[in-house]
């Protein structure tokens, strides 16, 4: 019995990018297509089947503990980026400054996608949503370099709008203009935490 349900909700790929050297800069460089492999996007510094534990999982593991890499890809929403820019008082928020890999347009409330949701692309590639990508200081530094005096506002403005992290479930090529269809798991609260 299938547990994931295809929806009629889609998002169109309007920007693609790769972070070539995370140690050098969070900034991603724009590309026209990406090759999604089980280890992540080819040429992306966040790729790999394993990664060292970071502050995002400090409640679970000591820093640098080898863990499964479910943070291979950063996906953001064009609409959410525009709302963040307005709240920050800047004319535009560029995906490069966020270290984004994919920008989708038309998928409502992208940051609120449930963990384990799938984005199935027209060309066959499939990404599994891990979880919300919490705002942090790294994009704030990039924004500050472009708009002095505004970087500090990023964390507050991006709350619940920073996008999601994902990992490759099915290999393929993702291209500009391609549609991704949303597939969702059963949506329910865990009863012991519901009340």
LINDA-V118571 format. One record per backbone hydrogen bond with DSSP energy under -0.5 kcal/mol. CO is the residue of the C=O (numbers start at 1). NH is the residue of the N-H. E is the energy in kcal/mol with one decimal. If there is no record, write none. Layout:
co->[CO CO]
nh->[NH NH]
e->[E E]
This chain:
co->[4 5 9 11 12 12 13 15 16 18 18 19 21 21 29 31 32 34 34 35 35 36 37 39 40 41 44 49 51 53 54 55 57 57 62 65 67 68 73 73 74 74 75 76 77 78 79 80 81 82 83 84 85 85 86 92 94 94 95 95 96 96 101 102 102 103 103 104 105 106 107 109 110 114 117 118 118 119 119 120 121 125 126 126 127 127 128 129 131 132 136 137 138 139 140 141 142 143 147 150 151 153 154 156 158 158 163 164 165 165 166 166 167 170 172 174 175 178 179 180 181 182 183 184 186 189 190 190 191]
nh->[6 184 182 180 14 105 177 103 31 20 29 45 24 25 18 16 176 36 174 37 42 172 40 48 37 44 47 69 67 64 57 58 60 61 65 53 51 70 75 166 101 102 164 104 81 82 83 84 85 86 87 88 89 90 89 94 97 98 98 100 28 99 17 76 104 14 15 78 12 108 110 112 113 117 129 120 183 121 127 181 124 121 169 170 119 129 167 116 165 134 140 141 142 143 144 145 146 147 150 153 154 157 158 159 161 162 133 75 130 131 72 73 128 126 36 34 178 13 122 11 120 7 118 5 188 191 193 194 194]
e->[-0.5 -2.5 -2.7 -2.6 -0.6 -2.2 -3.1 -2.3 -2.2 -0.8 -3.0 -3.3 -1.2 -2.2 -1.9 -0.5 -1.8 -0.8 -2.8 -0.6 -2.5 -2.0 -2.8 -4.6 -3.1 -2.1 -1.8 -2.4 -2.8 -2.8 -1.6 -1.3 -1.8 -2.3 -1.8 -2.1 -2.7 -1.1 -0.5 -1.9 -2.6 -1.9 -2.2 -2.6 -2.4 -1.9 -1.9 -2.3 -2.4 -2.0 -2.2 -2.1 -1.2 -2.2 -0.7 -0.5 -0.8 -0.6 -0.9 -2.1 -1.2 -1.4 -2.2 -2.7 -0.5 -2.8 -1.0 -2.5 -2.7 -0.9 -0.8 -1.8 -2.0 -2.0 -3.0 -0.6 -2.6 -0.6 -2.2 -2.8 -2.3 -2.9 -2.5 -1.9 -2.6 -0.5 -2.0 -2.8 -2.6 -0.9 -0.8 -2.0 -1.5 -2.7 -2.4 -1.7 -1.1 -3.3 -2.0 -1.4 -1.9 -2.4 -2.8 -0.9 -2.8 -0.6 -2.8 -2.9 -2.8 -0.6 -0.7 -2.1 -3.0 -2.0 -3.0 -2.5 -1.7 -2.9 -2.1 -2.0 -2.6 -2.4 -2.8 -3.1 -0.8 -0.7 -2.3 -0.6 -1.2]
